[in-house]
Amino acid sequence: MKNRLLILMAAVIVIGLTLFACQAEPQQTSSEIDDTFEFEGIVLNTTSVLVTRSSAVQLPVQSLISLAFPDGLTVPPPGSLYRFTIDSAVAESWPLQGHVQGAKELRLSAGPTVISFDSAESIMKHLPVNTFLIDVRTIEEYTGGHVSGAVNIPVDRIQTDIEGVVKDKNDIIIVYCRSGSRSANAARTLMNSGYHVILDAGGIMNYQGEPVQGADPGPLP
């Protein structure tokens, strides 16, 4: 009986010490756990990224974000696909702004990437100087109605004529056609020609804006 009592007392002491240790151990707060998040995106230039994969509510897919890189972290090249770790406190500006904590290369060249016309318009508004919208349909289709700001280079002339429009291989090229077939072919040709940031908006049949008639490109959005 005495031995059983000693065993019971020892068990109580062990349990008490265990509970004390658990209470004394510092617990991570939710802010410490969730103070960063990851997303994937295509680098458009030294600060701007187009989001291609994200589970964060504040950073939807195909949104734009301007990133601030800390000293010592190499800025990824245009056209590359990276996974970024950023502070969860994203600035609610346009475009969104975030501070980079880490970056991992997924592909040095993201290759042609399909986007919506809404996303294309956002990119042209944000980076109008180095973004080029190319309509790869025939001249007859183009004059019949095109997206405002688009330059016409038919798909069968894209390889020879693009250099007259886009001088820098790091500039952003957005292509579209009628249904998306010719734009996909043009995007592959541009990639093989050494251009790094190639986005495919698909077919004008999905465009919700008012087309511009005639041969004049019209203003960018």
C-alpha positions as CSV (number, residue, x, y, z in Angstrom):
1,M,0.0,0.0,0.0
2,K,2.8,2.3,0.9
3,N,4.6,1.6,-2.4
4,R,1.5,2.4,-4.3
5,L,1.1,5.7,-2.5
6,L,4.7,6.6,-3.3
7,I,4.2,5.8,-7.0
8,L,1.0,7.9,-7.1
9,M,2.8,10.8,-5.5
10,A,5.7,10.6,-8.0
11,A,3.2,10.5,-10.9
12,V,1.5,13.6,-9.6
13,I,4.8,15.4,-9.3
14,V,5.9,14.4,-12.9
15,I,2.5,15.6,-14.3
16,G,2.8,18.9,-12.4
17,L,6.3,19.5,-13.7
18,T,5.2,18.7,-17.2
19,L,2.3,21.1,-17.1
20,F,4.5,23.8,-15.7
21,A,7.1,23.4,-18.4
22,C,4.4,23.6,-21.1
23,Q,3.0,26.8,-19.6
24,A,6.5,28.3,-19.3
25,E,7.4,27.5,-22.9
26,P,6.9,30.7,-25.0
27,Q,4.1,30.3,-27.5
28,Q,4.3,31.8,-31.0
29,T,1.6,34.4,-31.6
30,S,-0.4,34.3,-34.8
31,S,1.5,37.4,-36.1
32,E,4.8,35.6,-35.6
33,I,3.5,32.6,-37.6
34,D,1.8,34.6,-40.3
35,D,4.1,37.6,-40.7
36,T,5.2,36.4,-44.2
37,F,3.6,34.6,-47.2
38,E,4.8,33.1,-50.5
39,F,3.6,33.7,-54.0
40,E,4.9,33.0,-57.5
41,G,5.2,35.5,-60.3
42,I,6.9,36.6,-63.5
43,V,9.4,39.4,-63.2
44,L,8.4,42.3,-65.5
45,N,11.2,44.7,-64.6
46,T,13.5,45.4,-61.6
47,T,10.6,46.1,-59.3
48,S,7.3,44.9,-60.8
49,V,6.0,41.3,-60.8
50,L,2.9,39.7,-62.3
51,V,1.4,37.2,-59.9
52,T,0.9,33.8,-61.4
53,R,0.2,31.7,-58.2
54,S,-1.0,32.9,-54.8
55,S,-3.2,31.7,-52.0
56,A,-3.2,35.1,-50.2
57,V,-6.5,36.9,-50.4
58,Q,-4.7,40.3,-50.6
59,L,-2.7,39.2,-53.7
60,P,-4.9,37.6,-56.3
61,V,-3.5,35.8,-59.4
62,Q,-2.7,38.2,-62.3
63,S,-2.5,41.2,-60.0
64,L,0.6,43.4,-60.1
65,I,2.9,44.1,-57.2
66,S,5.9,46.4,-56.8
67,L,8.6,44.8,-54.7
68,A,11.4,46.3,-52.6
69,F,14.5,44.1,-52.4
70,P,16.8,44.3,-49.4
71,D,20.5,44.9,-49.8
72,G,22.4,41.7,-50.6
73,L,19.5,40.0,-52.4
74,T,20.0,39.9,-56.2
75,V,17.1,41.3,-58.2
76,P,15.8,38.6,-60.6
77,P,16.0,39.3,-64.4
78,P,13.0,40.2,-66.5
79,G,11.0,37.3,-67.8
80,S,12.1,34.9,-65.0
81,L,9.6,33.0,-62.8
82,Y,10.3,33.2,-59.1
83,R,8.8,32.2,-55.8
84,F,8.9,35.2,-53.4
85,T,8.5,35.4,-49.7
86,I,7.3,38.8,-48.6
87,D,6.0,40.5,-45.5
88,S,2.3,39.9,-45.0
89,A,1.8,43.7,-44.5
90,V,1.2,44.5,-48.2
91,A,0.7,48.2,-48.9
92,E,-2.8,48.8,-50.2
93,S,-1.7,51.0,-53.1
94,W,-1.9,50.5,-56.9
95,P,-0.1,48.5,-57.7
96,L,0.3,46.7,-54.4
97,Q,3.7,47.1,-52.7
98,G,5.6,44.5,-50.7
99,H,9.0,43.9,-49.0
100,V,10.9,40.8,-50.1
101,Q,12.3,38.5,-47.5
102,G,13.4,35.8,-49.9
103,A,13.4,34.7,-53.5
104,K,13.8,31.4,-55.2
105,E,14.3,30.9,-59.0
106,L,11.8,28.4,-60.5
107,R,12.6,29.1,-64.1
108,L,15.1,31.5,-65.6
109,S,12.6,32.0,-68.5
110,A,8.9,31.8,-67.7
111,G,8.1,31.6,-71.4
112,P,4.9,32.9,-73.0
113,T,2.2,33.3,-70.4
114,V,-1.5,33.6,-71.0
115,I,-3.2,36.6,-69.4
116,S,-6.5,38.4,-69.5
117,F,-7.2,41.6,-71.3
118,D,-7.9,43.2,-67.9
119,S,-4.4,42.2,-66.8
120,A,-2.9,43.5,-70.0
121,E,-4.6,46.8,-69.5
122,S,-3.2,47.0,-65.9
123,I,0.3,46.3,-67.1
124,M,0.1,49.0,-69.9
125,K,-1.1,51.5,-67.4
126,H,1.6,50.7,-64.9
127,L,4.5,50.3,-67.3
128,P,3.5,52.3,-70.5
129,V,7.0,53.1,-71.6
130,N,8.3,49.6,-72.0
131,T,5.1,47.7,-72.7
132,F,4.1,46.9,-76.3
133,L,0.6,45.6,-77.4
134,I,0.9,43.7,-80.7
135,D,-2.1,42.7,-82.8
136,V,-0.9,39.7,-84.9
137,R,-4.0,39.5,-87.2
138,T,-4.1,40.7,-90.8
139,I,-4.2,44.4,-91.6
140,E,-7.8,43.9,-92.8
141,E,-8.9,42.5,-89.4
142,Y,-6.9,45.1,-87.6
143,T,-8.5,48.1,-89.4
144,G,-11.9,46.5,-88.8
145,G,-11.5,46.9,-85.1
146,H,-8.6,46.5,-82.6
147,V,-7.7,47.1,-79.0
148,S,-6.7,50.8,-78.4
149,G,-2.9,51.2,-78.4
150,A,-2.2,48.0,-80.3
151,V,0.4,48.0,-83.2
152,N,-0.4,45.6,-86.1
153,I,2.3,43.1,-87.0
154,P,0.7,40.0,-88.7
155,V,1.9,36.7,-87.3
156,D,3.7,35.8,-90.5
157,R,5.9,38.9,-90.2
158,I,6.4,39.0,-86.5
159,Q,9.9,37.6,-86.6
160,T,11.2,40.2,-89.1
161,D,9.2,43.2,-88.1
162,I,9.2,43.1,-84.3
163,E,12.6,44.7,-84.0
164,G,11.3,47.8,-85.7
165,V,8.8,48.2,-82.8
166,V,10.5,46.7,-79.8
167,K,14.1,47.5,-79.5
168,D,14.9,46.1,-76.1
169,K,14.7,42.3,-75.5
170,N,13.7,43.0,-71.9
171,D,10.7,45.1,-72.8
172,I,7.2,43.6,-72.2
173,I,5.4,42.3,-75.3
174,I,1.6,41.5,-75.1
175,V,0.2,39.7,-78.2
176,Y,-3.4,38.9,-79.2
177,C,-5.3,37.8,-82.3
178,R,-8.9,36.8,-83.0
179,S,-9.2,33.5,-81.0
180,G,-5.8,32.9,-79.4
181,S,-4.2,30.5,-82.0
182,R,-2.1,33.0,-83.9
183,S,-1.1,34.8,-80.7
184,A,0.2,31.6,-79.3
185,N,2.3,31.0,-82.4
186,A,3.6,34.6,-82.3
187,A,4.5,34.3,-78.6
188,R,6.6,31.2,-79.4
189,T,8.3,33.0,-82.3
190,L,9.1,35.9,-80.0
191,M,10.6,33.6,-77.4
192,N,12.8,31.9,-80.0
193,S,13.9,35.4,-81.1
194,G,15.3,36.2,-77.7
195,Y,12.6,38.3,-76.1
196,H,12.2,37.7,-72.4
197,V,8.8,39.0,-71.2
198,I,6.1,37.6,-73.5
199,L,2.4,37.7,-72.5
200,D,-0.5,36.3,-74.5
201,A,-3.9,38.0,-74.1
202,G,-5.5,35.4,-76.4
203,G,-8.4,36.5,-78.7
204,I,-10.0,39.8,-79.2
205,M,-13.3,38.0,-79.1
206,N,-12.9,38.0,-75.3
207,Y,-12.2,41.7,-75.2
208,Q,-14.9,43.7,-73.3
209,G,-13.8,47.2,-74.3
210,E,-14.7,49.3,-77.4
211,P,-12.5,48.4,-80.4
212,V,-10.8,51.2,-82.3
213,Q,-11.6,51.4,-86.0
214,G,-9.0,52.2,-88.7
215,A,-5.3,52.0,-89.1
216,D,-4.4,54.3,-86.3
217,P,-3.4,52.4,-83.1
218,G,-5.1,54.9,-80.8
219,P,-3.9,55.7,-77.2
220,L,-2.8,53.2,-74.7
221,P,-5.3,52.6,-71.8
